[in-house]
Amino acid sequence: MTRNTENCPRMLRYRPPRIAFSLLLGAAAIQVFLLPGTFALPSSPAGGAALGLLGAAIMLRAWWLFKMHKTAICPTAAASLITNDVYRLTRNPMYMGIVLMLLGVALASGGPAFYLAALLFFLIIDAVFCPFEEHALRRAFGRRYAEYAERVRRWL
């Protein structure tokens, strides 16, 4: 399924997975070239892998629900409002999954630049993407979305 970006503002045409990947590459460059072995936080490769896999599972489950309901990821083209399954826990399981994957890399490596990348991704999504998407969903689904938003938090 392709993402319909015709009705999305220009700054929102950058896909969050690409933003996350760019932040991850930037963090790796900072960690390797600016902070090589000088400063590290405690790491847990197994814990990081588990957190990353949990994030991937949440994100893929949310994506699969969109596919099953034949709805576009861009909210201006959404055909249905999904409120069950992982959407009962958070209104943004795809974004939550990406944040968990980034935190998994940070925990596995112990690199502070990776923690910063996860934080920056969260802040960008929370300040830019979520408000736009919530406004579009309120317009598209009215009271039904408002009631859902009252029951389920944006994050956890």
C-alpha positions as CSV (number, residue, x, y, z in Angstrom):
1,M,0.0,0.0,0.0
2,T,1.4,3.4,-0.9
3,R,1.1,6.4,1.2
4,N,-1.2,9.1,-0.2
5,T,0.6,12.4,0.4
6,E,-1.4,14.6,-2.0
7,N,-3.4,16.3,0.8
8,C,-0.5,16.4,3.3
9,P,1.4,19.6,4.0
10,R,4.8,19.6,2.4
11,M,6.8,19.2,5.7
12,L,4.8,16.1,6.5
13,R,5.7,14.3,3.2
14,Y,8.8,12.9,4.8
15,R,7.9,9.5,6.0
16,P,8.6,8.8,9.7
17,P,10.5,5.6,9.0
18,R,12.9,7.7,6.8
19,I,13.2,10.3,9.5
20,A,14.0,7.6,12.0
21,F,16.6,6.0,9.7
22,S,18.2,9.4,9.1
23,L,18.4,10.1,12.8
24,L,19.9,6.6,13.3
25,L,22.6,7.2,10.7
26,G,23.3,10.6,12.2
27,A,23.6,9.1,15.6
28,A,26.0,6.4,14.3
29,A,28.2,9.0,12.7
30,I,28.3,11.1,15.9
31,Q,29.0,8.0,18.0
32,V,31.8,6.8,15.7
33,F,33.5,10.1,14.7
34,L,32.8,12.5,17.6
35,L,32.4,10.2,20.6
36,P,34.5,7.1,19.8
37,G,34.7,5.3,23.1
38,T,34.8,8.5,25.2
39,F,31.4,8.3,26.7
40,A,28.9,5.4,26.9
41,L,25.9,4.5,29.0
42,P,25.4,1.0,30.3
43,S,24.4,-1.3,27.5
44,S,22.4,-4.5,27.2
45,P,22.5,-6.1,23.8
46,A,19.9,-8.7,24.7
47,G,17.6,-6.1,26.3
48,G,18.1,-3.8,23.3
49,A,17.2,-6.6,20.9
50,A,14.1,-7.5,22.9
51,L,13.0,-3.9,23.0
52,G,13.7,-3.5,19.3
53,L,11.8,-6.6,18.4
54,L,8.8,-5.5,20.6
55,G,8.8,-2.2,18.7
56,A,8.9,-3.9,15.3
57,A,6.1,-6.3,16.3
58,I,3.9,-3.4,17.5
59,M,4.6,-1.3,14.3
60,L,4.0,-4.3,12.0
61,R,0.8,-5.3,13.7
62,A,-0.6,-1.7,13.4
63,W,0.5,-1.6,9.7
64,W,-1.3,-5.0,9.1
65,L,-4.5,-3.6,10.6
66,F,-4.4,-0.7,8.2
67,K,-3.9,-3.2,5.3
68,M,-6.7,-5.4,6.5
69,H,-9.1,-2.4,6.7
70,K,-7.8,-1.1,3.4
71,T,-7.1,2.4,4.8
72,A,-4.3,4.7,3.9
73,I,-1.6,5.7,6.4
74,C,-2.0,9.4,5.6
75,P,-5.0,10.5,7.7
76,T,-6.4,12.8,5.0
77,A,-7.1,9.7,2.9
78,A,-8.1,7.4,5.8
79,A,-11.1,5.2,4.8
80,S,-11.7,3.8,8.3
81,L,-11.0,4.5,11.9
82,I,-9.2,1.6,13.6
83,T,-9.8,1.5,17.4
84,N,-9.2,-2.1,18.3
85,D,-6.2,-4.4,18.9
86,V,-3.0,-2.3,19.4
87,Y,-5.0,0.9,18.9
88,R,-6.7,0.3,22.3
89,L,-3.3,0.8,24.0
90,T,-2.1,3.9,22.1
91,R,-3.4,6.1,19.3
92,N,0.0,5.9,17.6
93,P,1.3,2.3,17.7
94,M,3.3,2.6,14.5
95,Y,5.2,5.6,15.9
96,M,5.5,3.9,19.3
97,G,7.0,0.9,17.6
98,I,9.6,3.1,15.8
99,V,10.5,4.8,19.1
100,L,10.9,1.4,20.8
101,M,13.1,0.2,18.0
102,L,15.3,3.3,18.3
103,L,15.5,2.9,22.0
104,G,16.4,-0.8,21.4
105,V,19.4,0.3,19.4
106,A,20.4,2.8,22.1
107,L,20.1,0.2,24.9
108,A,22.0,-2.4,22.9
109,S,24.9,0.0,22.1
110,G,24.9,2.3,25.2
111,G,25.6,5.2,22.9
112,P,24.2,8.5,24.0
113,A,23.8,9.7,20.4
114,F,21.3,6.9,19.9
115,Y,19.3,7.9,22.9
116,L,19.3,11.4,21.5
117,A,18.1,10.1,18.1
118,A,15.2,8.3,19.8
119,L,14.3,11.4,21.8
120,L,14.4,13.7,18.7
121,F,12.2,11.3,16.7
122,F,9.7,11.2,19.5
123,L,9.7,15.1,19.7
124,I,9.3,15.5,16.0
125,I,6.4,13.0,15.8
126,D,4.7,14.4,18.9
127,A,5.0,18.1,17.9
128,V,4.6,17.9,14.1
129,F,2.9,14.7,12.9
130,C,0.5,13.8,15.7
131,P,-1.3,17.2,15.8
132,F,-1.7,17.3,12.1
133,E,-3.0,13.7,12.0
134,E,-5.3,14.2,15.0
135,H,-6.9,17.3,13.3
136,A,-7.4,15.4,10.1
137,L,-9.0,12.4,11.9
138,R,-11.3,14.8,13.9
139,R,-12.5,16.3,10.6
140,A,-12.9,12.9,9.0
141,F,-14.5,11.0,11.8
142,G,-16.0,13.7,14.1
143,R,-17.4,12.6,17.4
144,R,-16.3,9.0,16.8
145,Y,-12.6,10.1,16.8
146,A,-13.1,12.5,19.7
147,E,-14.6,9.7,21.9
148,Y,-11.7,7.4,20.9
149,A,-9.2,10.1,21.7
150,E,-10.8,10.6,25.2
151,R,-10.5,6.8,25.9
152,V,-7.0,6.2,24.5
153,R,-3.9,8.2,25.1
154,R,-1.7,9.5,22.3
155,W,1.2,7.5,23.7
156,L,1.1,5.2,26.7
